[in-house]
Amino acid sequence: MKTFKWKIILFFISILILYLIFIHDMSLKNNYIFPSYYRSFVQGFKNKFYSDQNIKVPGVLNQSRKFLILTYTNFSNVWRLPFKASSVCSFDTSNFKITDNKKQLHRSDVVIFNSRDMPPMQELERINNMRRNSQLWIYFTMESIHNNPDVTDIDKYFNATATFGVDTDIPFPYRYHKKLSKVKNINKDYFLNKTRMVAWVVSNCKINARNKLALKLISYGVDIEVSGKCAKKFPKRFFSKCQGRPCYADLRDFKFYFAAENSLCDGYITEKYWRTGLNFDLIPIVLGGSNYSDPRLAIPGSYIDAMSFDSPKTLADYILNVSSNSTKYNSFFEWKKHWKLGGYSYFCTLCSKLENGISFRTNPLLKTMNRSKCSRPQKKFNIWIKKS
């Protein structure tokens, strides 16, 4: 008799829990607001019995349906809006809609958070408790790992990363590049009328690595002219003809551009190489923590990689040699015959990944944003810069 009584009690408890889950899901669908303790209880129950721990999406996302993408945060540290639904892609994107309306959170299939505008933990926890099991959360950043907030406490909320480099779920480089199927016919002397050696436009004066290298190169006879807020720290400066970013009027007389990154981190290659150097027909002298020889990260033969030389002195000697040899100088522009810049967008990449499927990793933030990716290159530089 007692056993039967307990079975009846358990049956009604089960019915009650299923009812609460139903009301919870309907509340999210219709944007009703229930007390946080109620939402936390029901979502916790669902996570325990229906979710794979903190991963609230399948192991592979690949669904032929419409996607609503919510950009939950601002993008204050990104110099242009990274996601535009008007982007022209090589495939149909009519199934993808993008919004910044937070009221659409409960309806969204994908939610994107910018690292530098991340909500506080309390808010993340609150909206996570309201989150549907199939909703994909993406961590986005274009800042170096060194300059990003620590991700240890928020890793559990995210299913995927979208950032620079190749160790990410959705690759968002500072610029897209593609190997051409047919060689271009280009006949131009890039050495002609270039009378000055190295240009450098810099406003962040606190980056010791690139400051040290610049001063060493100058001591070995490399003529570096500096513009921007930090110009007074160096012996030779030039004054900009343009407002804001470097432009052709500033750089057309120079042979090289000192494309030194503000952080030596693996995979972190910014517009200093991609735009300032390559756009204005200069040879970028790159200093960073990346493997520039990887064609997924940079265009082969388009740059001089500082730390690929035995020492700063051998680097300086090579720059001086190329500077006085038109044949060697022009060889650094052969890439233009074989590679194409641009032609894709972050929106296209995101849609393509969602359409074709994303394989999710455990602890994606802790792996992609691992700070050892900055500490290792920095240690290597500290040893290298001391060589004569």
Disulfide bonds with the S-S distance in Angstrom:
Cys89-Cys348 2.05
Cys205-Cys230 2.09
Cys242-Cys247 1.70
Cys265-Cys374 2.00
